[in-house]
Amino acid sequence: MTASPRDRTDAPPRLALSHISKSFPGVKANEDISLSVRPGEIHALLGENGAGKSTLVKIIYGVQQADAGTIAWNGDIVSIPSPKAARRLGIGMVFQHFSLFDAMTVIENIALGLDEAVDRDELKARVAKVLESYSLPLDPEREVHTLSVGERQRIEIVRCLLQKPKLLIMDEPTSVLTPQEVERLFETLRQIASEGCSILYISHKLHEIKALCDTATILRGGKVVAACDPKVETTRRMAELMIGADLKQIEGAHGGKVGSSRLTASSLSMPGEPPFGTNLKEVSFEARAGEILGIAGVAGNGQAELLTALSGERLAASPAMIQLDGKPVGCAGAGQRRAAGLACVPEERNGHAAVPDFSLAENAVLTARYRLPLAPQGFIRLGAVRRFAQAVIGRFDVRTTGPAAPARALSGGNLQKFIMGREIGQEPGVLVVSQPTWGVDAGAAAAIRQALVDLAARGSAVVVISQDLDELLELADRLCVINEGRLSAPRAVADLKIEEIGLMMGGIHGAGQAAEVAAHA
């Protein structure tokens, strides 16, 4: 039997970092980092938010330059001054946020991402060969706005594979995928690795690290603190190495005392945001005091429209379509709903949940002024605002210089912690949140989830919209699935299996996906 590339120990490492350091004003993002990735190895890079992962992979991909240290590629010291130089070496990267144009076709998006001009027919032939080689179902002539998130991710992967990479960097690749899409992705990555391509894999989902990766390097505070075999190490131990402390278990989830309805939607219909929004179609549900209602769904199935309809950013056709504690608020604005006890956290942090150029204190007063005495008669009480912002920072362990820090200065995970803390700290009667732990590390995710459980235990109704099924199963008492703007009837989480939910989430995105659902069913 021929040895697989990951078993060949005589070859030099595909990538070797030696004593890499990188500083920014006021923070040392990477400090004396050394690690190596072998040919054909799937190597996990783990760490909590702010641990230095993003900076490190940007250095590898040529987006940033290290202050000190060296990079060796197949045994030779190299300089990587730009992403184009990285691609010439054979380094490809699939970012967490896709760079795609919704109004263009798959093949047009692939062409835009290549460094060289390629004849369309030649490109179609090359794409078809990649799709066939890796069993990736994707129609090159489909417009991107008609695709599921998993299909969009395949575009980015194909674009990388066309350049025949020797190292593929994957940044949080499964954050918005269904279980079926995750398994298909893993099959592709295993095949890529078996052919000799190394993979550097970044994820907060430690059970996926165990299932996929050969080796894991763990960062904390910009330094390497451990390396392990994830197939042997427990997820709990890896999480504790990441955060440098014991991981707390969520207490009080499920089985709390449920009261009367606090938020009700009745036959809520609303057109999607042009040009590619999803229409809401007769959405009905109730969220009760003391419970967490989960709403699962693949991105782009109406979650954003549902949140803006519930928050008051877009008004319903009639007041009775949305009721808050028995009062019709469907035609009330966002401020009126907040004053009445509703708080909302949208999926997009920068620009929607927070103003990037505002300080944390200024961002706190934007929403909290409706429920807390921060701006009576329109006059801002600066001391009270700073104290509230500082309390949020302390309670949710937000890594920042203080309330005066601009929102844009925070990492995505730390900004998420601040935004969640800002809303929970107002003690709302109803909290609607989309992707509450998106992009945050294991320790922060546990803290946020515990805060949601505690809020519900105090009598609030909590609605969690998420693509993370593990999160929903851990938190929710009842679960619905949103698919192309329609909401399924709620079911008790205890009666559901994750595979069943995944099929409900991902079953209608094109003929190929529908056939897959039928096959699993």
C-alpha positions as CSV (number, residue, x, y, z in Angstrom):
1,M,0.0,0.0,0.0
2,T,1.3,3.5,-0.9
3,A,1.8,5.7,2.1
4,S,-0.5,8.7,2.2
5,P,1.1,12.2,2.0
6,R,0.3,12.9,5.7
7,D,2.3,9.7,6.6
8,R,5.5,10.8,4.8
9,T,7.7,12.1,7.6
10,D,10.9,12.4,5.6
11,A,9.7,15.4,3.6
12,P,10.2,18.9,5.0
13,P,7.1,20.7,6.4
14,R,4.9,22.3,3.7
15,L,4.8,25.4,6.0
16,A,7.0,26.2,8.9
17,L,6.6,29.3,11.0
18,S,9.5,30.2,13.3
19,H,9.3,32.8,16.0
20,I,6.6,34.9,14.3
21,S,5.7,38.2,16.1
22,K,3.4,41.0,15.2
23,S,2.3,44.0,17.2
24,F,-0.3,46.7,16.7
25,P,-0.6,49.9,18.8
26,G,-1.4,48.8,22.3
27,V,-1.5,45.0,21.6
28,K,0.9,42.2,20.7
29,A,-1.2,40.1,18.4
30,N,1.4,37.3,17.8
31,E,4.4,36.6,20.0
32,D,7.1,34.1,19.1
33,I,4.8,31.7,17.3
34,S,6.3,28.6,15.8
35,L,4.4,25.8,14.1
36,S,4.6,23.6,11.1
37,V,2.1,21.9,8.8
38,R,3.1,18.7,7.0
39,P,2.1,17.8,3.4
40,G,-1.4,16.3,3.4
41,E,-2.1,17.2,7.0
42,I,-5.3,18.8,8.2
43,H,-4.0,21.1,11.0
44,A,-6.4,22.9,13.3
45,L,-5.6,26.4,14.6
46,L,-7.5,27.0,17.8
47,G,-7.9,29.9,20.2
48,E,-10.4,32.2,21.8
49,N,-11.3,35.6,20.3
50,G,-8.3,37.8,20.3
51,A,-5.8,34.9,20.6
52,G,-4.0,35.9,17.4
53,K,-5.4,33.4,14.8
54,S,-6.6,36.0,12.3
55,T,-3.4,37.9,12.4
56,L,-1.4,34.8,11.9
57,V,-3.2,33.5,8.9
58,K,-3.2,37.0,7.4
59,I,0.6,36.9,7.6
60,I,0.7,33.5,6.0
61,Y,-1.6,34.7,3.2
62,G,0.4,37.9,2.7
63,V,-2.3,40.3,3.9
64,Q,0.0,41.5,6.7
65,Q,3.7,41.3,7.3
66,A,5.3,39.9,10.5
67,D,7.5,42.2,12.6
68,A,9.9,39.3,13.4
69,G,10.4,35.6,12.5
70,T,10.6,33.6,9.3
71,I,8.3,31.6,7.0
72,A,9.6,28.4,5.4
73,W,7.8,26.9,2.4
74,N,8.9,23.3,1.6
75,G,12.1,23.9,3.5
76,D,13.0,27.3,1.9
77,I,12.7,30.6,3.6
78,V,10.3,32.8,1.7
79,S,8.8,36.3,1.8
80,I,5.0,36.6,1.2
81,P,4.4,40.3,0.5
82,S,0.8,40.0,-0.9
83,P,-2.0,37.5,-1.4
84,K,-1.1,37.2,-5.0
85,A,2.4,36.2,-4.0
86,A,0.8,33.6,-1.6
87,R,-1.3,32.2,-4.4
88,R,1.8,31.9,-6.6
89,L,3.5,29.8,-3.9
90,G,0.4,27.6,-3.7
91,I,-1.5,29.0,-0.7
92,G,-5.2,29.4,-1.1
93,M,-7.7,30.8,1.5
94,V,-11.4,30.5,1.9
95,F,-12.6,33.4,4.1
96,Q,-15.4,33.2,6.6
97,H,-17.3,35.9,4.7
98,F,-17.6,35.1,1.0
99,S,-16.6,37.6,-1.7
100,L,-19.3,36.9,-4.2
101,F,-21.6,39.0,-6.4
102,D,-25.2,37.9,-5.9
103,A,-26.4,39.0,-9.3
104,M,-23.7,37.2,-11.2
105,T,-23.5,33.5,-12.1
106,V,-21.2,30.9,-10.5
107,I,-18.8,30.8,-13.4
108,E,-18.6,34.7,-13.6
109,N,-17.8,34.8,-9.9
110,I,-15.1,32.2,-10.3
111,A,-13.6,34.1,-13.2
112,L,-13.4,37.3,-11.1
113,G,-11.4,35.6,-8.4
114,L,-8.6,34.3,-10.7
115,D,-5.3,36.1,-11.1
116,E,-5.2,35.5,-14.8
117,A,-7.7,36.0,-17.7
118,V,-9.2,32.6,-18.9
119,D,-11.3,31.9,-21.9
120,R,-14.9,31.2,-20.8
121,D,-15.2,27.9,-22.5
122,E,-11.8,26.8,-21.1
123,L,-12.8,27.9,-17.7
124,K,-16.1,26.0,-17.8
125,A,-14.2,22.9,-18.8
126,R,-11.7,23.3,-15.9
127,V,-14.5,24.0,-13.4
128,A,-16.4,21.0,-14.7
129,K,-13.3,18.8,-14.1
130,V,-12.9,20.1,-10.5
131,L,-16.6,19.6,-9.8
132,E,-16.4,16.0,-11.1
133,S,-13.1,15.2,-9.3
134,Y,-14.4,16.2,-5.9
135,S,-18.1,15.3,-6.4
136,L,-19.2,18.8,-5.8
137,P,-22.8,19.5,-7.0
138,L,-22.9,23.0,-8.4
139,D,-24.4,24.5,-11.6
140,P,-21.9,27.0,-13.1
141,E,-24.7,28.9,-14.8
142,R,-26.8,29.5,-11.6
143,E,-27.0,33.0,-10.3
144,V,-25.4,33.2,-6.8
145,H,-28.5,34.7,-5.1
146,T,-30.4,31.4,-5.8
147,L,-27.8,29.3,-4.0
148,S,-27.7,28.0,-0.4
149,V,-24.7,29.0,1.8
150,G,-23.2,25.6,1.3
151,E,-23.3,26.0,-2.5
152,R,-21.8,29.5,-2.2
153,Q,-19.0,28.1,-0.2
154,R,-18.3,25.5,-2.9
155,I,-17.7,28.4,-5.3
156,E,-14.9,29.7,-3.1
157,I,-13.4,26.2,-2.8
158,V,-13.5,25.6,-6.5
159,R,-11.9,29.0,-7.1
160,C,-9.0,27.9,-4.8
161,L,-8.8,24.4,-6.3
162,L,-8.4,25.8,-9.8
163,Q,-5.1,27.3,-8.7
164,K,-3.9,23.8,-7.5
165,P,-3.0,24.9,-4.0
166,K,-0.5,23.1,-1.8
167,L,-1.9,24.7,1.4
168,L,-5.6,25.6,1.8
169,I,-6.6,27.9,4.7
170,M,-10.2,27.5,5.9
171,D,-11.6,30.2,8.3
172,E,-14.7,29.1,10.2
173,P,-16.0,27.2,7.2
174,T,-19.0,25.6,8.8
175,S,-20.5,28.5,10.7
176,V,-23.6,28.7,8.6
177,L,-23.9,25.2,7.1
178,T,-26.4,22.4,7.8
179,P,-25.1,19.1,9.1
180,Q,-25.5,17.6,5.7
181,E,-23.5,20.4,4.1
182,V,-20.8,20.1,6.8
183,E,-20.4,16.4,6.1
184,R,-20.1,17.0,2.3
185,L,-17.5,19.7,3.0
186,F,-15.5,17.3,5.2
187,E,-15.6,14.6,2.5
188,T,-14.1,17.2,0.1
189,L,-11.4,18.3,2.5
190,R,-10.4,14.8,3.3
191,Q,-10.1,14.1,-0.4
192,I,-8.0,17.2,-1.0
193,A,-5.7,16.3,1.9
194,S,-5.3,12.7,0.6
195,E,-3.9,14.2,-2.6
196,G,-1.1,16.0,-0.7
197,C,-2.7,19.4,-0.1
198,S,-2.2,20.7,3.5
199,I,-5.1,22.3,5.2
200,L,-5.0,24.9,8.0
201,Y,-8.4,24.8,9.6
202,I,-9.8,27.5,11.9
203,S,-13.0,26.8,13.9
204,H,-14.6,27.2,17.3
205,K,-16.6,23.9,16.8
206,L,-14.4,21.5,18.7
207,H,-16.4,18.4,17.8
208,E,-15.7,19.1,14.2
209,I,-12.0,19.5,14.9
210,K,-12.0,16.0,16.5
211,A,-13.8,14.6,13.5
212,L,-11.6,16.2,10.8
213,C,-8.2,17.3,12.0
214,D,-4.9,15.4,12.5
215,T,-3.2,18.0,14.7
216,A,-4.2,21.1,16.6
217,T,-2.1,24.1,17.7
218,I,-3.7,26.2,20.4
219,L,-3.1,29.9,20.8
220,R,-3.9,32.1,23.8
221,G,-2.9,35.7,24.2
222,G,-0.9,35.7,21.0
223,K,1.3,32.7,22.0
224,V,1.3,29.0,21.4
225,V,0.2,27.4,24.6
226,A,-0.3,23.8,23.5
227,A,-0.4,21.3,20.7
228,C,-2.4,18.1,20.7
229,D,-4.0,15.3,18.7
230,P,-7.6,16.3,18.6
231,K,-8.8,12.7,17.9
232,V,-7.4,11.8,21.3
233,E,-8.0,15.0,23.3
234,T,-11.5,15.8,24.6
235,T,-13.4,18.8,23.4
236,R,-13.7,20.0,27.0
237,R,-9.9,19.9,27.5
238,M,-9.2,21.7,24.2
239,A,-11.7,24.4,25.2
240,E,-10.0,24.8,28.6
241,L,-6.6,25.1,27.0
242,M,-8.0,27.8,24.8
243,I,-9.4,29.9,27.6
244,G,-6.9,29.0,30.3
245,A,-9.5,28.1,32.8
246,D,-12.2,25.5,33.6
247,L,-15.1,25.5,31.2
248,K,-18.4,26.1,32.9
249,Q,-21.4,24.0,32.1
250,I,-24.7,25.7,31.3
251,E,-27.1,25.4,34.2
252,G,-30.8,25.6,34.2
253,A,-31.4,25.0,30.4
254,H,-34.7,23.2,29.6
255,G,-37.4,22.4,32.0
256,G,-38.0,25.9,33.5
257,K,-41.4,27.2,34.4
258,V,-43.2,28.5,31.3
259,G,-45.7,31.3,31.6
260,S,-48.0,33.2,29.3
261,S,-47.3,34.4,25.8
262,R,-45.1,37.5,25.6
263,L,-44.4,37.7,21.9
264,T,-46.8,36.6,19.2
265,A,-46.7,36.6,15.5
266,S,-50.0,35.9,13.6
267,S,-50.0,35.3,9.9
268,L,-47.1,37.7,9.5
269,S,-46.4,38.3,5.8
270,M,-43.9,40.8,4.4
271,P,-42.0,41.2,1.1
272,G,-38.3,40.6,1.2
273,E,-35.7,43.4,0.9
274,P,-34.9,44.0,-2.8
275,P,-33.3,42.7,-4.9
276,F,-32.8,39.2,-3.4
277,G,-34.7,39.2,-0.1
278,T,-37.0,36.4,1.0
279,N,-40.7,37.0,1.4
280,L,-42.2,36.1,4.8
281,K,-45.2,33.9,4.3
282,E,-47.9,33.6,7.0
283,V,-45.4,33.3,9.8
284,S,-47.0,32.4,13.1
285,F,-45.5,31.6,16.5
286,E,-45.7,32.5,20.2
287,A,-42.8,32.9,22.6
288,R,-43.7,32.4,26.2
289,A,-42.4,33.8,29.5
290,G,-39.6,31.6,30.8
291,E,-38.8,29.7,27.6
292,I,-36.3,29.9,24.8
293,L,-37.8,29.4,21.4
294,G,-35.3,28.4,18.7
295,I,-35.6,29.2,15.0
296,A,-33.3,27.1,12.8
297,G,-32.6,27.7,9.1
298,V,-30.0,28.0,6.5
299,A,-28.9,31.7,5.9
300,G,-31.1,33.5,3.4
301,N,-34.4,31.8,4.2
302,G,-36.0,34.9,5.8
303,Q,-34.2,35.2,9.1
304,A,-33.1,38.8,8.4
305,E,-36.6,39.8,7.3
306,L,-38.1,38.1,10.4
307,L,-35.8,40.0,12.7
308,T,-36.4,43.4,11.2
309,A,-40.2,42.7,11.2
310,L,-40.1,41.8,14.9
311,S,-37.8,44.6,15.9
312,G,-39.9,47.3,14.2
313,E,-37.3,48.3,11.6
314,R,-40.0,47.3,9.1
315,L,-43.6,47.6,9.9
316,A,-46.2,44.9,9.5
317,A,-49.4,45.4,7.4
318,S,-51.6,45.5,10.5
319,P,-50.9,46.1,14.3
320,A,-52.3,42.7,15.3
321,M,-49.7,40.7,13.3
322,I,-47.2,41.2,16.1
323,Q,-48.3,41.4,19.8
324,L,-46.0,42.2,22.7
325,D,-47.5,41.2,26.1
326,G,-50.9,41.1,24.5
327,K,-50.7,44.6,22.9
328,P,-50.7,45.0,19.1
329,V,-47.4,46.5,18.0
330,G,-47.1,45.5,14.4
331,C,-47.2,49.1,13.2
332,A,-45.2,50.5,16.1
333,G,-41.6,51.6,15.4
334,A,-38.4,50.1,16.9
335,G,-38.2,52.7,19.7
336,Q,-41.8,52.2,20.8
337,R,-41.2,48.4,20.9
338,R,-38.0,48.8,22.9
339,A,-39.8,51.1,25.4
340,A,-42.5,48.4,25.7
341,G,-39.9,45.7,26.6
342,L,-38.5,44.3,23.4
343,A,-34.8,44.0,22.7
344,C,-33.2,42.7,19.5
345,V,-29.7,41.7,18.3
346,P,-29.3,41.5,14.5
347,E,-26.8,39.1,12.9
348,E,-24.6,41.9,11.5
349,R,-22.5,43.4,14.2
350,N,-20.8,46.3,12.6
351,G,-23.2,48.8,11.0
352,H,-26.4,47.2,12.2
353,A,-26.0,46.3,15.9
354,A,-23.2,48.9,16.4
355,V,-21.8,52.0,14.8
356,P,-18.2,51.2,14.1
357,D,-16.9,54.8,14.7
358,F,-18.9,55.3,17.9
359,S,-17.4,54.4,21.3
360,L,-18.8,51.5,23.3
361,A,-20.5,54.0,25.6
362,E,-22.1,55.8,22.7
363,N,-23.2,52.5,21.2
364,A,-24.7,51.5,24.6
365,V,-26.9,54.6,24.7
366,L,-28.2,54.0,21.2
367,T,-30.6,51.2,22.4
368,A,-30.5,51.2,26.2
369,R,-31.9,54.8,26.4
370,Y,-35.4,53.4,25.9
371,R,-35.3,51.2,29.0
372,L,-32.7,52.7,31.3
373,P,-32.4,56.3,32.6
374,L,-29.5,57.2,30.4
375,A,-31.0,60.1,28.5
376,P,-34.0,61.6,30.3
377,Q,-35.8,64.3,28.2
378,G,-33.1,63.8,25.5
379,F,-30.2,64.9,27.7
380,I,-27.5,62.2,27.9
381,R,-26.2,61.4,31.4
382,L,-22.6,60.7,30.5
383,G,-21.7,59.2,33.8
384,A,-24.6,56.8,33.8
385,V,-23.8,55.8,30.2
386,R,-20.2,55.1,31.0
387,R,-21.1,53.1,34.1
388,F,-23.6,51.0,32.1
389,A,-21.0,50.4,29.4
390,Q,-18.4,49.5,32.0
391,A,-20.8,47.1,33.7
392,V,-21.4,45.3,30.4
393,I,-17.6,45.1,29.7
394,G,-17.0,43.6,33.1
395,R,-19.9,41.2,33.2
396,F,-19.2,39.7,29.7
397,D,-15.4,39.9,29.9
398,V,-15.1,42.2,26.8
399,R,-11.4,42.6,25.9
400,T,-11.1,46.3,25.4
401,T,-9.4,49.4,26.7
402,G,-12.7,50.7,28.2
403,P,-16.0,52.4,27.4
404,A,-14.2,55.1,25.2
405,A,-12.9,52.5,22.8
406,P,-14.4,52.7,19.3
407,A,-16.5,49.6,18.3
408,R,-14.3,49.1,15.3
409,A,-11.3,48.5,17.5
410,L,-12.8,45.3,19.0
411,S,-12.4,41.9,17.5
412,G,-15.6,40.4,16.1
413,G,-16.1,38.1,19.1
414,N,-15.5,40.8,21.7
415,L,-17.9,43.2,19.9
416,Q,-20.5,40.4,19.9
417,K,-20.1,40.0,23.6
418,F,-20.6,43.7,24.2
419,I,-23.7,43.9,22.0
420,M,-25.2,40.8,23.7
421,G,-24.4,42.3,27.1
422,R,-25.9,45.6,26.2
423,E,-29.3,44.0,25.4
424,I,-29.4,41.5,28.2
425,G,-28.3,44.2,30.7
426,Q,-31.6,46.1,29.9
427,E,-33.6,43.1,31.3
428,P,-36.0,43.1,28.4
429,G,-39.3,41.3,28.6
430,V,-38.6,39.8,25.2
431,L,-35.2,39.3,23.6
432,V,-34.9,38.3,19.9
433,V,-31.4,37.5,18.9
434,S,-29.8,36.3,15.6
435,Q,-26.6,34.2,15.8
436,P,-25.9,35.0,19.5
437,T,-22.5,33.3,19.6
438,W,-21.4,33.7,16.0
439,G,-17.6,34.0,15.8
440,V,-17.0,33.8,19.6
441,D,-14.8,31.2,21.3
442,A,-16.0,28.4,23.6
443,G,-15.7,30.3,26.8
444,A,-17.5,33.3,25.6
445,A,-20.2,31.2,23.9
446,A,-20.8,29.4,27.2
447,A,-21.1,32.7,29.0
448,I,-23.6,34.2,26.5
449,R,-25.7,31.0,26.5
450,Q,-25.8,31.0,30.3
451,A,-26.9,34.6,30.2
452,L,-29.8,33.8,27.8
453,V,-30.9,30.9,30.0
454,D,-30.8,33.1,33.1
455,L,-32.8,35.8,31.3
456,A,-35.5,33.3,30.5
457,A,-35.5,32.0,34.0
458,R,-36.3,35.5,35.2
459,G,-39.5,35.5,33.2
460,S,-38.4,36.9,29.8
461,A,-39.2,35.2,26.5
462,V,-36.1,34.6,24.4
463,V,-36.2,33.9,20.6
464,V,-32.9,32.6,19.2
465,I,-32.4,32.6,15.4
466,S,-29.4,30.5,14.6
467,Q,-27.8,28.2,12.0
468,D,-25.9,26.5,14.8
469,L,-28.0,23.4,15.6
470,D,-25.8,22.3,18.5
471,E,-26.5,25.7,20.1
472,L,-30.2,25.5,19.5
473,L,-30.4,22.0,20.9
474,E,-28.5,23.1,24.0
475,L,-30.5,26.2,24.6
476,A,-34.1,25.9,23.2
477,D,-37.1,24.4,24.8
478,R,-39.1,24.4,21.5
479,L,-37.8,24.6,18.0
480,C,-39.1,25.9,14.6
481,V,-37.4,25.8,11.2
482,I,-37.7,28.7,8.7
483,N,-37.4,27.7,5.0
484,E,-38.0,30.1,2.2
485,G,-39.9,32.5,4.4
486,R,-42.2,29.9,5.9
487,L,-42.0,28.8,9.6
488,S,-42.7,25.3,10.7
489,A,-44.9,24.5,13.7
490,P,-42.8,24.5,16.9
491,R,-41.8,21.1,18.4
492,A,-40.2,20.2,21.7
493,V,-36.5,19.9,21.3
494,A,-36.6,16.6,23.3
495,D,-38.5,15.1,20.4
496,L,-36.1,16.1,17.6
497,K,-32.9,14.7,16.1
498,I,-30.2,16.9,14.6
499,E,-30.3,15.0,11.3
500,E,-34.0,15.6,11.0
501,I,-33.6,19.4,11.6
502,G,-30.8,19.6,9.1
503,L,-32.9,18.0,6.4
504,M,-35.7,20.4,7.2
505,M,-33.3,23.4,7.0
506,G,-31.5,22.4,3.8
507,G,-34.1,20.6,1.7
508,I,-35.3,23.1,-1.0
509,H,-32.3,24.9,-2.4
510,G,-32.4,23.6,-5.9
511,A,-33.0,20.2,-7.4
512,G,-29.7,18.7,-6.2
513,Q,-30.4,19.5,-2.6
514,A,-34.0,18.4,-2.9
515,A,-32.8,15.0,-4.2
516,E,-30.4,14.8,-1.3
517,V,-33.2,15.4,1.2
518,A,-35.3,12.7,-0.5
519,A,-32.4,10.3,-0.4
520,H,-31.9,10.9,3.4
521,A,-35.6,10.7,4.1
